[in-house]
Amino acid sequence: MTKLWRRHRWWLTPTLLILPAAVLFSVVILASAVESLWISLHEWDGFSPMVWIGLGNYRELFADPQFYVSLKNNLIWLVMFMLAPPLGLAIALLVSQKIRGMRLLKSLFFIPLVLASVAVGVVFTWVYTPEFGLLALIFRTFGATAPAVLSDENFVTFAVVIAALWPQIAFCMVLYLAGLNNLSEDLIGAGRVDGARGWNMLRHIVLPQLTQVTFIAIAVTVVGALRSFDMVSVMTSGGPFGSSEVLAYQMFEQSIFSYRFGYGAAIASVLFVIMAVFIAWYLTRMIRADERGG
Amino acid sequence: MTFKWIEKPSTRRNFLKGAGGVSAAVLTGFPMPALSQSSEVTIISDENNADALQILRRIAADFEKQSGTKVVINNMDHEAHKTAIRNYLVAGAPDVCFWFSGNRMRAFVNRGLFDDISDLFEKEKYKDVLGATTGAVTVDGKQYGLPTGGTMWGMFYRKDVFAEHGLTVPATWDEFLAYGQKSKAAGLIPVSIGTKELWPAAGWFDQMNLRINGLDKHFALMNGKMAYTDPALKPVFDHWEELIRQGFFTPDQTSFGWQEAGAFLAQKKAGMMNLGAFVKATFPEQDLEQLTFAPFPKIDAALDRYEEFSVNSVHIPANAKNKAGAREFLAFFYQPENFGPYLEPGGNVPPRNDLPASKDPLVNAAVESLKTVAGTSQYYDRDTDPDMAQAGLVGFQEFMAKPERRDAILQRLEGTRRRIFKI
């Protein structure tokens, strides 16, 4: 027995250690992803027998104008969310200065991270409410009328993304604050000796040391933008008339309200492919960067 | 009742004794005293009204005392319940659940998920006290639920606002248009509506369609037998567009939910609002006596009066474990002295005709109004297929905001109808 164990220890130990995570991952993530792909090839209302329709759901999806609206909104989310890492870095740089009162400021910037995103959504909905909202009041003091941003199909997605950006920026700020704490004093000292300061210091000494943090910040932000759902659900329910829907919300709406689980699964599969492409690209870059960093 | 064990002061020792006893019993194979399914009734309710829920809990406690059957009430959020029910009816059914009569009930009956309770109807002679409302819970001559509260839809307004501005209740289309001009001149929004939750726009469509095309054609549309591009619908949208163009409705209505729209009415900023009596939730207590309602104005004078009357209901799932206990509980719950108080806080119209008159004048007015109605529909999203309803709700919301897109919207709805009803 012990002999057997000794001979096979080299592969048994890692296997046993990985097993729980692998089992969990394959049941919760892989199996459900495969099942969802399977469902997407059927017409299914959630409890009747499933009817095989092959690629019918996908054919309908690619002819569905709502799909392109959602896709476009996902793109808007993605592009606007890219503001979060640089803004987070800027705020992190600001609050890491040793100035009196910065501790208070830091905690203020930290607040949106503590709030549930639903609460953020509700608060911003109030801000945007025509006539009594904060935005309307601000506009009124300048003698103007605030646009009803949540009722305007052209503004609504931007309004929702701004609400979602608030906690996302705070999240990036926390990441960068942690990164700034780990800067090498030696390098900064050496840079200072060489006369680097201000922008040059940031660009050539500080930022290179934050590459890893930036990677994580960007990855989390992209995934956050693609899976955006809660804000849309709380603030607009996808409205007005579907103009603020994103893929994740459309999937939810089709499955839960319209009871079209097959169609919803098809949307989920498309979203899955988009995410998979990004993650593959991101991972290869990560690995390459690791290799270079050695 | 639930939660009782929390109130009971229990020592750790008692708990250990109990736990030890149970594990000993399990280990020795001693037959467990049946914490029997037969003496427990589980209920899933979706009551949003705290007072009504409290009364339901009290009824359950009374039933517990009387029959010795334990009653467990799990109350869910009203909206969340709508999706949860599909799961629990199949996977783990309670003994009693609350739902909606009509087409929404039929969807589950057709899949064999609700128990036939015609025997209970027979035994308790419910048909005698329910009259026509029995139809709302009947499929193919069998009854599958008990109707609970009904919501009568109408045009709600404040008496004091109407008196102050010299407005009169519009009974015809021309009067309605004149009312709009007059209330706008008085600085009021003629009709308050909030379409953020989508359905209020569909209710408006129902009202117009019932007034222009009548009940039969309305149901043909609901059942997928009539096209959304049918010329019969043209006058409906023409009339509707006329109102939109004349600025009848709350501006930026997609930003508001029905509660905010109701607040416009309560705060005297709007003249009328199309809703059920539950709009009173947006009114302060002292203003409630000002709230009243009138039927939607007539458009085609030759048509009978049809109204929207949605009836909620309570059912026994087919997969319930204790169907006998559930029947006993329903019979107890449905007795006038229990059922009457349960309906009271929500301002719902009682389906039983042997209940004492309500303390709520709105309920009594609705009861009177119902007597003169030739037929009722329930509501767009209750009368048609749920998938169709979702597309329709979005379409009507869009139409109210962008009436110029009418043709595109109707084409889209027609495409959805063809897909769903397989035409």
Contacts between the chains, C-beta under 8 A, distances in Angstrom:
chain1	res1	chain2	res2	distance
A	46	B	86	5.3
A	47	B	86	6.1
A	47	B	89	7.9
A	47	B	90	5.4
A	47	B	111	6.5
A	47	B	113	8.0
A	48	B	111	6.8
A	60	B	419	8.0
A	128	B	255	7.3
A	129	B	255	6.3
A	129	B	256	7.9
A	129	B	260	7.7
A	130	B	251	7.5
A	130	B	252	4.8
A	130	B	255	5.5
A	148	B	251	7.6
A	148	B	252	3.5
A	148	B	254	8.0
A	148	B	255	5.1
A	150	B	254	7.2
A	150	B	255	4.9
A	151	B	252	4.2
A	151	B	253	7.4
A	151	B	254	4.4
A	151	B	255	4.6
A	151	B	401	7.1
A	236	B	196	7.6
A	237	B	196	6.9
A	237	B	197	7.2
A	237	B	198	7.4
A	239	B	195	7.9
A	239	B	196	6.5
A	239	B	198	7.1
A	239	B	254	5.6
A	239	B	394	7.6
A	239	B	397	6.5
A	240	B	195	7.9
A	240	B	254	3.8
A	240	B	397	6.4
A	240	B	398	7.1
A	240	B	401	5.7
A	241	B	254	7.8
A	241	B	394	5.3
A	241	B	395	7.5
A	241	B	397	5.3
A	241	B	398	3.5
A	241	B	401	6.9
A	241	B	402	7.8
A	242	B	394	5.7
A	242	B	398	8.0
A	253	B	390	7.1
A	256	B	83	5.2
A	257	B	386	7.3
A	257	B	390	4.7
A	258	B	386	6.7
A	258	B	387	4.3
A	258	B	390	4.5
A	258	B	391	7.4
A	259	B	86	7.5
A	259	B	386	5.6
A	259	B	387	6.0
A	260	B	387	6.2
